[in-house]
Amino acid sequence: MNVTCVVGARPNFVKISPIIAELHNRCMAHRLVHTGQHYDFEMSASFFADLDLPKPDVDLGIGSGTHAVQTGMAMMGLEEEFEANRPDVVVVVGDVNSTLAAALAAVKLHIPVAHVEAGYRSGDFSMPEEVNRLVVDQISQLLLAPTPDAVVNLAKEGVEGDHVVFVGNVMAETLLRHLHKVKARAKYAELGLTAGEYALATIHRAENTDDECRLRAICEGFHYSSVPIVWPLHPRTRKKLEELKLISELASRVTLTEPMPYLDLLNVMANARMVLTDSGGVQEESCMLGVPCLTLRDNTERKLTVDVGANRLVPVDRREIIAAIERIKNGKYPSWSAPENWDIEVSARIVDALASLQG
């Protein structure tokens, strides 16, 4: 069996890492294709190094652009790749534009598609990722679900049967396999932070950064937080903060940093008192690390993290954010256990499912 794995953005690298390792361990022929949707070379390179990922067999270098431009350019490049090196199955992960492009390009060439992280739903169609998830799940031939509720979501949409497999969360496996490296680092101390006495913030979604009222509310909540906050700034977020002239005022109360490599970010997260985020992956990682998470969104596709008690949705309002921070500071947060199948065997279950396509 020849397997082609497609990635395009940093969250994809985290999810594909153990799958590539498992394919290698089983001596299964595979190619790794990077569309270049995340085109910051230094950041992408650091993720590949941290995750022990091999150099991609090809990098399409599509870069930035509108959703249509990114998706279209990726489809064109991927169609050429799939025709030149025709795989038996294309593995796509997550919900970014490259995921959609790879699934569309493959299915039009009558190549089976396996979607890792199938079935996540937020119910919010204003999110480009939600549209991507829905389309990819409808055209995939193998749906690899991270949670039982993801399987239920697919069934509600008429997608059910033996080709839907509950494998667990591959991002959790990546974290567990690199936890010894995370613990050996001291990024939080390098930033002058004290373990358990600060909050980590990661804000990058357009619903928050492109809405001035929401972004100002987040900044005000952070500014008046009684818990010190460290905030690695996504390029989109930094640009918006600069346009609104909020950087200097924020910097007087919040530690603003450049984006962090994977292991450094996990080290800061693992030693934090709490996490404030709008990222899907961070909701899962904080759950695995036992760090309370406050998600500054109206909804989340990672509903299981809320169900187990690791995560809470917080309205984007200054007073709500401050109150939520105070509750965690004062110890008002339950303990929880890792969800089912969030372990180090996820990639093995995924590759087992891929192998079943031959039989």
C-alpha positions as a LaTeX table, in Angstrom:
\begin{tabular}{lrrr}
\hline
Residue & $x$ (\AA) & $y$ (\AA) & $z$ (\AA) \\
\hline
Met1 & 0.00 & 0.00 & 0.00 \\
Asn2 & 1.22 & 3.46 & $-0.94$ \\
Val3 & 0.06 & 6.23 & 1.41 \\
Thr4 & 0.36 & 9.97 & 0.78 \\
Cys5 & $-0.04$ & 12.21 & 3.82 \\
Val6 & $-0.85$ & 15.88 & 3.21 \\
Val7 & $-0.16$ & 18.71 & 5.65 \\
Gly8 & $-0.38$ & 22.45 & 5.26 \\
Ala9 & $-0.37$ & 24.17 & 8.64 \\
Arg10 & 1.39 & 23.72 & 11.98 \\
Pro11 & $-1.52$ & 21.93 & 13.71 \\
Asn12 & $-1.35$ & 19.38 & 10.85 \\
Phe13 & 2.31 & 18.69 & 11.64 \\
Val14 & 1.42 & 17.78 & 15.22 \\
Lys15 & $-1.29$ & 15.37 & 14.08 \\
Ile16 & 0.66 & 13.69 & 11.28 \\
Ser17 & 3.88 & 13.08 & 13.25 \\
Pro18 & 2.95 & 9.77 & 14.96 \\
Ile19 & 1.19 & 8.52 & 11.82 \\
Ile20 & 4.35 & 8.99 & 9.74 \\
Ala21 & 6.36 & 7.22 & 12.46 \\
Glu22 & 3.91 & 4.28 & 12.52 \\
Leu23 & 3.95 & 3.96 & 8.72 \\
His24 & 7.75 & 3.93 & 8.84 \\
Asn25 & 7.80 & 1.31 & 11.63 \\
Arg26 & 5.56 & $-0.97$ & 9.55 \\
Cys27 & 7.63 & $-0.42$ & 6.40 \\
Met28 & 4.58 & 0.91 & 4.54 \\
Ala29 & 5.41 & 3.06 & 1.53 \\
His30 & 4.48 & 6.67 & 2.15 \\
Arg31 & 5.05 & 10.24 & 1.02 \\
Leu32 & 4.70 & 13.45 & 3.01 \\
Val33 & 3.42 & 16.43 & 1.05 \\
His34 & 3.49 & 19.94 & 2.53 \\
Thr35 & 1.31 & 22.47 & 0.74 \\
Gly36 & 3.08 & 25.40 & 2.40 \\
Gln37 & $-0.13$ & 27.00 & 3.66 \\
His38 & 1.86 & 28.01 & 6.75 \\
Tyr39 & 4.79 & 29.54 & 4.97 \\
Asp40 & 6.87 & 30.92 & 7.86 \\
Phe41 & 9.95 & 28.79 & 7.24 \\
Glu42 & 11.53 & 29.19 & 10.68 \\
Met43 & 8.34 & 28.30 & 12.54 \\
Ser44 & 7.51 & 25.38 & 10.24 \\
Ala45 & 11.08 & 24.12 & 10.41 \\
Ser46 & 11.05 & 24.25 & 14.22 \\
Phe47 & 7.88 & 22.15 & 14.32 \\
Phe48 & 9.41 & 19.54 & 12.01 \\
Ala49 & 12.52 & 19.41 & 14.20 \\
Asp50 & 10.59 & 19.24 & 17.49 \\
Leu51 & 8.34 & 16.47 & 16.18 \\
Asp52 & 11.13 & 14.44 & 14.55 \\
Leu53 & 9.26 & 14.72 & 11.25 \\
Pro54 & 11.22 & 13.89 & 8.10 \\
Lys55 & 11.69 & 16.55 & 5.45 \\
Pro56 & 8.61 & 16.58 & 3.19 \\
Asp57 & 8.97 & 14.78 & $-0.12$ \\
Val58 & 7.55 & 17.90 & $-1.74$ \\
Asp59 & 6.66 & 21.42 & $-0.58$ \\
Leu60 & 4.16 & 23.17 & $-2.85$ \\
Gly61 & 4.83 & 26.57 & $-1.28$ \\
Ile62 & 1.33 & 28.00 & $-1.84$ \\
Gly63 & 1.68 & 30.65 & 0.89 \\
Ser64 & $-1.00$ & 33.12 & 1.87 \\
Gly65 & $-4.12$ & 34.28 & 0.05 \\
Thr66 & $-7.88$ & 34.20 & 0.31 \\
His67 & $-9.57$ & 30.92 & 1.15 \\
Ala68 & $-10.38$ & 30.39 & $-2.53$ \\
Val69 & $-6.83$ & 31.20 & $-3.68$ \\
Gln70 & $-5.22$ & 28.94 & $-1.08$ \\
Thr71 & $-7.57$ & 26.06 & $-1.77$ \\
Gly72 & $-7.38$ & 26.42 & $-5.54$ \\
Met73 & $-3.59$ & 26.64 & $-5.70$ \\
Ala74 & $-3.24$ & 23.69 & $-3.34$ \\
Met75 & $-5.64$ & 21.61 & $-5.48$ \\
Met76 & $-3.64$ & 22.37 & $-8.61$ \\
Gly77 & $-0.34$ & 21.39 & $-7.00$ \\
Leu78 & $-1.78$ & 18.31 & $-5.32$ \\
Glu79 & $-3.43$ & 17.07 & $-8.50$ \\
Glu80 & $-0.03$ & 17.09 & $-10.21$ \\
Glu81 & 1.54 & 15.33 & $-7.22$ \\
Phe82 & $-1.13$ & 12.61 & $-7.07$ \\
Glu83 & $-0.90$ & 11.98 & $-10.81$ \\
Ala84 & 2.90 & 11.77 & $-10.73$ \\
Asn85 & 3.04 & 9.62 & $-7.58$ \\
Arg86 & $-0.35$ & 7.96 & $-7.47$ \\
Pro87 & $-1.12$ & 6.70 & $-3.94$ \\
Asp88 & $-3.56$ & 4.00 & $-2.85$ \\
Val89 & $-4.94$ & 6.39 & $-0.23$ \\
Val90 & $-4.54$ & 10.06 & 0.69 \\
Val91 & $-4.49$ & 10.86 & 4.40 \\
Val92 & $-5.67$ & 14.34 & 5.39 \\
Val93 & $-5.73$ & 15.74 & 8.91 \\
Gly94 & $-7.72$ & 18.47 & 10.61 \\
Asp95 & $-9.76$ & 21.16 & 8.94 \\
Val96 & $-7.53$ & 23.74 & 7.21 \\
Asn97 & $-7.80$ & 24.76 & 3.56 \\
Ser98 & $-5.08$ & 22.29 & 2.58 \\
Thr99 & $-7.16$ & 19.49 & 4.09 \\
Leu100 & $-10.10$ & 20.40 & 1.87 \\
Ala101 & $-7.89$ & 20.86 & $-1.20$ \\
Ala102 & $-6.24$ & 17.46 & $-0.79$ \\
Ala103 & $-9.55$ & 15.66 & $-0.29$ \\
Leu104 & $-11.09$ & 17.30 & $-3.36$ \\
Ala105 & $-8.06$ & 16.70 & $-5.56$ \\
Ala106 & $-7.84$ & 13.05 & $-4.51$ \\
Val107 & $-11.52$ & 12.16 & $-4.83$ \\
Lys108 & $-11.70$ & 13.69 & $-8.32$ \\
Leu109 & $-8.86$ & 11.34 & $-9.31$ \\
His110 & $-10.77$ & 8.42 & $-7.73$ \\
Ile111 & $-8.21$ & 8.03 & $-4.95$ \\
Pro112 & $-9.65$ & 7.07 & $-1.53$ \\
Val113 & $-9.40$ & 9.72 & 1.19 \\
Ala114 & $-8.89$ & 9.01 & 4.89 \\
His115 & $-9.78$ & 11.91 & 7.19 \\
Val116 & $-8.04$ & 12.01 & 10.56 \\
Glu117 & $-10.11$ & 14.03 & 13.06 \\
Ala118 & $-13.40$ & 13.34 & 11.29 \\
Gly119 & $-16.68$ & 14.34 & 12.89 \\
Tyr120 & $-15.72$ & 17.39 & 14.91 \\
Arg121 & $-18.50$ & 19.99 & 14.73 \\
Ser122 & $-18.97$ & 23.43 & 16.25 \\
Gly123 & $-22.32$ & 24.14 & 14.56 \\
Asp124 & $-20.93$ & 27.54 & 13.52 \\
Phe125 & $-20.99$ & 27.97 & 9.75 \\
Ser126 & $-19.25$ & 31.34 & 9.98 \\
Met127 & $-16.05$ & 29.37 & 10.68 \\
Pro128 & $-14.23$ & 28.39 & 7.46 \\
Glu129 & $-12.96$ & 25.31 & 9.29 \\
Glu130 & $-16.51$ & 24.10 & 9.92 \\
Val131 & $-17.26$ & 24.19 & 6.20 \\
Asn132 & $-14.03$ & 22.33 & 5.48 \\
Arg133 & $-14.88$ & 19.62 & 8.02 \\
Leu134 & $-18.34$ & 19.03 & 6.61 \\
Val135 & $-17.21$ & 18.77 & 3.01 \\
Val136 & $-14.19$ & 16.56 & 3.73 \\
Asp137 & $-16.25$ & 14.16 & 5.81 \\
Gln138 & $-18.85$ & 13.81 & 3.06 \\
Ile139 & $-16.31$ & 12.84 & 0.40 \\
Ser140 & $-13.91$ & 10.69 & 2.46 \\
Gln141 & $-13.90$ & 6.92 & 2.23 \\
Leu142 & $-12.42$ & 6.38 & 5.70 \\
Leu143 & $-13.43$ & 8.56 & 8.64 \\
Leu144 & $-11.14$ & 8.37 & 11.66 \\
Ala145 & $-12.96$ & 9.92 & 14.60 \\
Pro146 & $-11.20$ & 11.33 & 17.68 \\
Thr147 & $-14.15$ & 11.07 & 20.10 \\
Pro148 & $-17.41$ & 9.13 & 20.49 \\
Asp149 & $-19.43$ & 12.32 & 19.99 \\
Ala150 & $-17.66$ & 12.83 & 16.64 \\
Val151 & $-19.02$ & 9.43 & 15.56 \\
Val152 & $-22.50$ & 10.56 & 16.65 \\
Asn153 & $-22.12$ & 13.81 & 14.66 \\
Leu154 & $-21.29$ & 11.85 & 11.52 \\
Ala155 & $-24.25$ & 9.50 & 12.01 \\
Lys156 & $-26.59$ & 12.50 & 12.28 \\
Glu157 & $-25.34$ & 13.54 & 8.84 \\
Gly158 & $-25.91$ & 10.09 & 7.37 \\
Val159 & $-22.25$ & 9.07 & 7.51 \\
Glu160 & $-22.05$ & 5.74 & 9.32 \\
Gly161 & $-20.89$ & 2.19 & 8.82 \\
Asp162 & $-17.63$ & 0.26 & 8.97 \\
His163 & $-15.75$ & 3.11 & 7.29 \\
Val164 & $-16.28$ & 5.26 & 10.41 \\
Val165 & $-13.70$ & 4.24 & 13.03 \\
Phe166 & $-13.27$ & 5.66 & 16.52 \\
Val167 & $-9.47$ & 5.79 & 16.81 \\
Gly168 & $-8.95$ & 8.51 & 19.42 \\
Asn169 & $-7.06$ & 11.77 & 19.38 \\
Val170 & $-3.76$ & 11.63 & 17.53 \\
Met171 & $-2.74$ & 15.05 & 18.89 \\
Ala172 & $-2.90$ & 13.54 & 22.38 \\
Glu173 & $-0.51$ & 10.79 & 21.27 \\
Thr174 & 1.96 & 13.36 & 19.94 \\
Leu175 & 1.91 & 15.20 & 23.26 \\
Leu176 & 2.37 & 12.03 & 25.29 \\
Arg177 & 5.27 & 10.86 & 23.14 \\
His178 & 7.06 & 14.22 & 23.56 \\
Leu179 & 6.17 & 14.87 & 27.19 \\
His180 & 9.67 & 14.02 & 28.42 \\
Lys181 & 11.08 & 16.74 & 26.15 \\
Val182 & 8.45 & 19.20 & 27.36 \\
Lys183 & 9.33 & 18.57 & 31.00 \\
Ala184 & 13.06 & 18.95 & 30.28 \\
Arg185 & 12.56 & 22.49 & 28.96 \\
Ala186 & 12.32 & 25.67 & 31.01 \\
Lys187 & 10.83 & 28.18 & 28.60 \\
Tyr188 & 8.42 & 29.49 & 31.24 \\
Ala189 & 11.37 & 30.27 & 33.57 \\
Glu190 & 13.27 & 31.98 & 30.72 \\
Leu191 & 10.28 & 34.32 & 30.42 \\
Gly192 & 10.55 & 35.20 & 34.10 \\
Leu193 & 7.39 & 33.28 & 35.01 \\
Thr194 & 6.71 & 31.24 & 38.15 \\
Ala195 & 5.11 & 27.82 & 37.69 \\
Gly196 & 1.41 & 27.81 & 38.62 \\
Glu197 & 1.20 & 31.59 & 38.95 \\
Tyr198 & 0.48 & 32.77 & 35.41 \\
Ala199 & $-1.93$ & 32.22 & 32.53 \\
Leu200 & $-1.06$ & 31.35 & 28.93 \\
Ala201 & $-3.14$ & 33.04 & 26.22 \\
Thr202 & $-3.37$ & 32.02 & 22.55 \\
Ile203 & $-5.79$ & 34.06 & 20.42 \\
His204 & $-5.78$ & 33.88 & 16.63 \\
Arg205 & $-9.22$ & 33.06 & 15.19 \\
Ala206 & $-10.76$ & 35.61 & 12.84 \\
Glu207 & $-13.97$ & 35.72 & 14.90 \\
Asn208 & $-11.90$ & 37.36 & 17.65 \\
Thr209 & $-9.12$ & 39.17 & 15.80 \\
Asp210 & $-11.25$ & 40.67 & 13.01 \\
Asp211 & $-14.00$ & 41.92 & 15.33 \\
Glu212 & $-12.77$ & 45.11 & 17.01 \\
Cys213 & $-15.28$ & 44.91 & 19.87 \\
Arg214 & $-14.34$ & 41.33 & 20.69 \\
Leu215 & $-10.60$ & 41.96 & 20.41 \\
Arg216 & $-10.84$ & 45.03 & 22.66 \\
Ala217 & $-12.87$ & 43.06 & 25.21 \\
Ile218 & $-10.21$ & 40.34 & 25.26 \\
Cys219 & $-7.44$ & 42.89 & 25.67 \\
Glu220 & $-9.30$ & 44.64 & 28.51 \\
Gly221 & $-9.93$ & 41.32 & 30.24 \\
Phe222 & $-6.23$ & 40.47 & 30.00 \\
His223 & $-5.18$ & 43.98 & 31.05 \\
Tyr224 & $-7.19$ & 43.85 & 34.27 \\
Ser225 & $-6.46$ & 40.21 & 35.09 \\
Ser226 & $-5.12$ & 39.63 & 38.60 \\
Val227 & $-3.15$ & 36.71 & 37.18 \\
Pro228 & $-0.07$ & 37.56 & 35.05 \\
Ile229 & $-0.61$ & 36.59 & 31.41 \\
Val230 & 1.89 & 35.54 & 28.74 \\
Trp231 & 0.58 & 35.89 & 25.20 \\
Pro232 & 2.52 & 34.56 & 22.17 \\
Leu233 & 1.14 & 36.66 & 19.33 \\
His234 & 0.00 & 35.03 & 16.10 \\
Pro235 & 0.98 & 37.28 & 13.14 \\
Arg236 & $-2.70$ & 38.03 & 12.39 \\
Thr237 & $-3.31$ & 39.00 & 16.00 \\
Arg238 & $-0.22$ & 41.21 & 16.21 \\
Lys239 & $-1.23$ & 43.02 & 13.03 \\
Lys240 & $-4.73$ & 43.75 & 14.38 \\
Leu241 & $-3.39$ & 44.90 & 17.75 \\
Glu242 & $-0.98$ & 47.25 & 16.00 \\
Glu243 & $-3.76$ & 48.66 & 13.81 \\
Leu244 & $-5.83$ & 49.38 & 16.94 \\
Lys245 & $-2.76$ & 50.80 & 18.74 \\
Leu246 & $-3.21$ & 48.36 & 21.63 \\
Ile247 & 0.29 & 46.89 & 21.77 \\
Ser248 & 1.97 & 49.44 & 24.05 \\
Glu249 & $-0.86$ & 49.50 & 26.60 \\
Leu250 & $-1.07$ & 45.71 & 26.65 \\
Ala251 & 2.68 & 45.30 & 27.01 \\
Ser252 & 2.57 & 47.21 & 30.31 \\
Arg253 & 0.47 & 44.42 & 31.86 \\
Val254 & 0.85 & 41.35 & 29.63 \\
Thr255 & 4.00 & 39.53 & 28.52 \\
Leu256 & 3.79 & 39.58 & 24.72 \\
Thr257 & 6.06 & 37.21 & 22.83 \\
Glu258 & 6.66 & 35.93 & 19.32 \\
Pro259 & 4.98 & 32.62 & 18.34 \\
Met260 & 6.66 & 29.70 & 20.10 \\
Pro261 & 7.89 & 26.37 & 18.76 \\
Tyr262 & 5.77 & 23.36 & 19.70 \\
Leu263 & 7.79 & 22.09 & 22.66 \\
Asp264 & 8.33 & 25.56 & 24.13 \\
Leu265 & 4.61 & 26.33 & 23.96 \\
Leu266 & 3.76 & 23.05 & 25.67 \\
Asn267 & 6.32 & 23.78 & 28.39 \\
Val268 & 4.73 & 27.16 & 29.09 \\
Met269 & 1.27 & 25.57 & 28.98 \\
Ala270 & 2.17 & 22.69 & 31.29 \\
Asn271 & 3.42 & 25.08 & 33.98 \\
Ala272 & 0.55 & 27.58 & 33.71 \\
Arg273 & $-2.25$ & 28.01 & 36.24 \\
Met274 & $-4.71$ & 28.24 & 33.36 \\
Val275 & $-5.02$ & 28.70 & 29.60 \\
Leu276 & $-7.10$ & 31.28 & 27.73 \\
Thr277 & $-7.53$ & 30.37 & 24.08 \\
Asp278 & $-9.63$ & 30.21 & 20.94 \\
Ser279 & $-7.54$ & 27.37 & 19.47 \\
Gly280 & $-8.97$ & 23.89 & 19.07 \\
Gly281 & $-5.66$ & 22.14 & 19.57 \\
Val282 & $-4.81$ & 24.07 & 22.73 \\
Gln283 & $-8.13$ & 23.00 & 24.27 \\
Glu284 & $-7.05$ & 19.38 & 23.78 \\
Glu285 & $-3.45$ & 19.86 & 24.89 \\
Ser286 & $-4.40$ & 21.66 & 28.10 \\
Cys287 & $-6.87$ & 18.85 & 28.81 \\
Met288 & $-4.07$ & 16.29 & 28.53 \\
Leu289 & $-1.72$ & 18.41 & 30.67 \\
Gly290 & $-4.26$ & 18.88 & 33.46 \\
Val291 & $-4.36$ & 22.66 & 33.06 \\
Pro292 & $-7.79$ & 24.37 & 33.24 \\
Cys293 & $-8.82$ & 25.95 & 29.94 \\
Leu294 & $-11.05$ & 28.95 & 29.27 \\
Thr295 & $-12.13$ & 29.07 & 25.63 \\
Leu296 & $-13.01$ & 32.59 & 24.50 \\
Arg297 & $-15.54$ & 31.56 & 21.89 \\
Asp298 & $-19.29$ & 31.12 & 21.60 \\
Asn299 & $-18.92$ & 27.46 & 20.67 \\
Thr300 & $-16.34$ & 24.72 & 20.31 \\
Glu301 & $-15.92$ & 21.62 & 18.18 \\
Arg302 & $-13.89$ & 20.11 & 21.06 \\
Lys303 & $-17.03$ & 19.49 & 23.13 \\
Leu304 & $-15.56$ & 16.49 & 24.93 \\
Thr305 & $-13.05$ & 18.73 & 26.72 \\
Val306 & $-16.02$ & 20.64 & 28.14 \\
Asp307 & $-17.88$ & 17.45 & 29.01 \\
Val308 & $-14.97$ & 16.02 & 31.04 \\
Gly309 & $-14.59$ & 19.29 & 32.94 \\
Ala310 & $-11.27$ & 20.47 & 31.51 \\
Asn311 & $-12.64$ & 23.37 & 29.48 \\
Arg312 & $-15.25$ & 26.12 & 29.76 \\
Leu313 & $-16.67$ & 28.45 & 27.15 \\
Val314 & $-16.40$ & 32.07 & 28.24 \\
Pro315 & $-18.35$ & 34.90 & 26.56 \\
Val316 & $-16.05$ & 37.48 & 25.01 \\
Asp317 & $-16.82$ & 40.20 & 27.53 \\
Arg318 & $-14.29$ & 41.92 & 29.78 \\
Arg319 & $-16.17$ & 41.20 & 32.99 \\
Glu320 & $-16.84$ & 37.58 & 32.04 \\
Ile321 & $-13.17$ & 36.98 & 31.25 \\
Ile322 & $-11.99$ & 38.57 & 34.51 \\
Ala323 & $-14.56$ & 36.60 & 36.54 \\
Ala324 & $-13.59$ & 33.30 & 34.88 \\
Ile325 & $-9.91$ & 33.94 & 35.62 \\
Glu326 & $-10.73$ & 34.68 & 39.27 \\
Arg327 & $-12.70$ & 31.45 & 39.63 \\
Ile328 & $-9.73$ & 29.35 & 38.55 \\
Lys329 & $-7.31$ & 31.46 & 40.61 \\
Asn330 & $-9.44$ & 30.69 & 43.65 \\
Gly331 & $-9.39$ & 26.97 & 42.94 \\
Lys332 & $-12.91$ & 26.57 & 41.65 \\
Tyr333 & $-12.22$ & 23.99 & 38.96 \\
Pro334 & $-12.80$ & 20.21 & 39.04 \\
Ser335 & $-10.24$ & 17.51 & 38.29 \\
Trp336 & $-10.71$ & 15.28 & 35.24 \\
Ser337 & $-9.35$ & 12.21 & 33.50 \\
Ala338 & $-8.03$ & 11.91 & 29.95 \\
Pro339 & $-10.79$ & 10.98 & 27.48 \\
Glu340 & $-11.09$ & 7.47 & 26.06 \\
Asn341 & $-8.50$ & 6.52 & 23.43 \\
Trp342 & $-6.43$ & 9.66 & 23.99 \\
Asp343 & $-3.31$ & 7.51 & 24.38 \\
Ile344 & $-0.13$ & 6.39 & 22.59 \\
Glu345 & $-1.89$ & 3.83 & 20.40 \\
Val346 & $-3.90$ & 6.22 & 18.22 \\
Ser347 & $-1.54$ & 6.06 & 15.24 \\
Ala348 & $-1.52$ & 2.25 & 15.43 \\
Arg349 & $-5.32$ & 2.21 & 15.24 \\
Ile350 & $-5.19$ & 4.67 & 12.32 \\
Val351 & $-2.72$ & 2.60 & 10.32 \\
Asp352 & $-4.71$ & $-0.57$ & 11.09 \\
Ala353 & $-7.74$ & 1.17 & 9.57 \\
Leu354 & $-5.72$ & 2.27 & 6.54 \\
Ala355 & $-4.50$ & $-1.29$ & 5.98 \\
Ser356 & $-8.11$ & $-2.51$ & 6.03 \\
Leu357 & $-8.77$ & $-0.54$ & 2.85 \\
Gln358 & $-6.73$ & $-3.12$ & 0.94 \\
Gly359 & $-8.69$ & $-6.05$ & 2.20 \\
\hline
\end{tabular}
